[in-house]
Amino acid sequence: MFKNIIKSIGSVNSVLFNKLPCSAPISSSIQALKFHSLTKHATNFVQPMSMESITTAFMIKTQNIVQNQTRSNSDHTVIKYSIDKGVRLSEPEIQKRFFRLDWGMWIHTKCGRHKKMFKKHVKQRRRLKYHVMCNATQCKLLDKMVNNKFKVKRYYVDDPYEPYHTREEFPMTARQPRPLPETANFVDTSP
């Protein structure tokens, strides 16, 4: 936000300087300088401007910047509910960008995987085809942002994610009992 304010101050200064009535043309060497160095030379050929008009122009410019930022930065972490039924609504962007495995993990593709492929090496192209797992806090947030219809287990023909839908090697996510090792010897102690 501070970068935008600093940029806006520079643009306000240039806008104000361009709109000022000049009595003499500005040389190319002065145009190339920064605004703070132009203030030395401005007294020679620029009529004075009231401080009130400068502050109002600055305030209008900063209000426009703040309004544009609030429009562009939409908050996707908001959980929305429908008005008529009170059911939690799904965020449509999540359904486009993420995929939920049956055991609760969310995965997504890597960013920029289709951009500027001519610059990238073969190893980098191969790495960009892989999927990335979300961490625990991201998975909890994504679970809150979709409704229960999205979490229902679905069966697809020739599903490429089929081997990843089960996670039997961890006790927390295992659904089937672990097989006994082949080297286990049971001694019959019954009479």
SULBEL-V549862 format. One record per residue. N is the residue number from 0. RES is the residue in three letters. SS is DSSP state (a for helix, b for strand, c for the rest). Layout:
n: (N	N)
res: (RES	RES)
ss: (SS	SS)
This chain:
n: (0	1	2	3	4	5	6	7	8	9	10	11	12	13	14	15	16	17	18	19	20	21	22	23	24	25	26	27	28	29	30	31	32	33	34	35	36	37	38	39	40	41	42	43	44	45	46	47	48	49	50	51	52	53	54	55	56	57	58	59	60	61	62	63	64	65	66	67	68	69	70	71	72	73	74	75	76	77	78	79	80	81	82	83	84	85	86	87	88	89	90	91	92	93	94	95	96	97	98	99	100	101	102	103	104	105	106	107	108	109	110	111	112	113	114	115	116	117	118	119	120	121	122	123	124	125	126	127	128	129	130	131	132	133	134	135	136	137	138	139	140	141	142	143	144	145	146	147	148	149	150	151	152	153	154	155	156	157	158	159	160	161	162	163	164	165	166	167	168	169	170	171	172	173	174	175	176	177	178	179	180	181	182	183	184	185	186	187	188	189	190)
res: (MET	PHE	LYS	ASN	ILE	ILE	LYS	SER	ILE	GLY	SER	VAL	ASN	SER	VAL	LEU	PHE	ASN	LYS	LEU	PRO	CYS	SER	ALA	PRO	ILE	SER	SER	SER	ILE	GLN	ALA	LEU	LYS	PHE	HIS	SER	LEU	THR	LYS	HIS	ALA	THR	ASN	PHE	VAL	GLN	PRO	MET	SER	MET	GLU	SER	ILE	THR	THR	ALA	PHE	MET	ILE	LYS	THR	GLN	ASN	ILE	VAL	GLN	ASN	GLN	THR	ARG	SER	ASN	SER	ASP	HIS	THR	VAL	ILE	LYS	TYR	SER	ILE	ASP	LYS	GLY	VAL	ARG	LEU	SER	GLU	PRO	GLU	ILE	GLN	LYS	ARG	PHE	PHE	ARG	LEU	ASP	TRP	GLY	MET	TRP	ILE	HIS	THR	LYS	CYS	GLY	ARG	HIS	LYS	LYS	MET	PHE	LYS	LYS	HIS	VAL	LYS	GLN	ARG	ARG	ARG	LEU	LYS	TYR	HIS	VAL	MET	CYS	ASN	ALA	THR	GLN	CYS	LYS	LEU	LEU	ASP	LYS	MET	VAL	ASN	ASN	LYS	PHE	LYS	VAL	LYS	ARG	TYR	TYR	VAL	ASP	ASP	PRO	TYR	GLU	PRO	TYR	HIS	THR	ARG	GLU	GLU	PHE	PRO	MET	THR	ALA	ARG	GLN	PRO	ARG	PRO	LEU	PRO	GLU	THR	ALA	ASN	PHE	VAL	ASP	THR	SER	PRO)
ss: (c	a	a	a	a	a	a	a	a	a	a	a	a	a	a	a	a	a	a	c	c	b	c	c	c	c	c	a	a	a	a	c	c	c	a	a	a	a	a	a	a	a	a	a	a	b	c	c	c	c	a	a	a	a	a	a	a	a	a	a	a	a	a	a	a	a	a	a	a	a	a	a	c	c	c	c	c	c	c	c	b	c	c	c	c	c	c	b	c	c	c	a	a	a	a	a	a	b	b	b	c	c	c	c	c	b	b	b	b	c	c	c	c	c	c	c	a	a	a	c	c	a	a	a	a	a	a	a	c	c	b	b	b	c	c	a	a	a	a	a	a	a	a	a	a	c	c	a	a	a	a	c	c	c	c	c	c	c	c	c	c	a	a	a	c	c	c	c	c	c	c	c	c	c	c	c	c	c	c	c	c	c	c	c	c	c	c	c	c	c	c)
